[in-house]
Amino acid sequence: DLEKMSNQALLPPFTRETAEKKVKKAQDLWNTKTAEVVAKAYTEDTVWRNRGEFLKGREQVQGFLERKWKREQGYRLRKELFVFSDNQIAVQFWYEYYVENDPSVWYRCYGLEHWTFNAEGLMANRMMSGNDVQITPEDRWFKDGVDVNSVSIPEGHRSPV
């Protein structure tokens, strides 16, 4: 099933409907925290900037994701379509996590990503900017058992789209 999630391409040129589906598909795939499968959604020579880290190629992306999800425990992500064009999508996102076995201290990342896709629907370019804010366990939005899509993101924590 994870293989199907990464290989069932929604191809450019995007419409609002297909762009929204592509965003939610990416969200669901990342929430599996399965680096090997997630990496298959990117081209072999994909180019990434993730905050201050620069990556090139699917192999580097997979290694990055393995390190990320080892460090960021309790990871839960929500992505929303921001804007799109023929082969590009921009998203705003939020995710929450705690660091390596200390669930008393949580963080929420607020960020934006810009994606460019090839004709086969694989992501060739991903530019991410994000800011982490420490939160209390009580302030979490994406608690265990909560559908991340059902959470109402408060005004001031999101850009209107």
Salt bridges, closest charged atoms under 4 A:
GLU3 OE2 - LYS40 NZ 3.16
GLU17 OE2 - LYS21 NZ 3.23
GLU20 OE2 - ARG16 NH1 3.50
GLU44 OE2 - ARG58 NH1 2.91
GLU53 OE2 - ARG67 NH2 3.20
GLU72 OE1 - LYS68 NZ 2.75
GLU72 OE2 - ARG71 NH1 4.00
GLU80 OE2 - LYS24 NZ 3.01
GLU80 OE2 - ARG78 NE 2.64
GLU96 OE2 - ARG108 NE 2.92
GLU96 OE1 - ARG140 NE 3.97
GLU113 OE1 - LYS79 NZ 2.62
GLU113 OE2 - ARG126 NH2 2.65
ASP132 OD1 - ARG51 NH2 3.06
ASP144 OD1 - ARG140 NH2 3.99
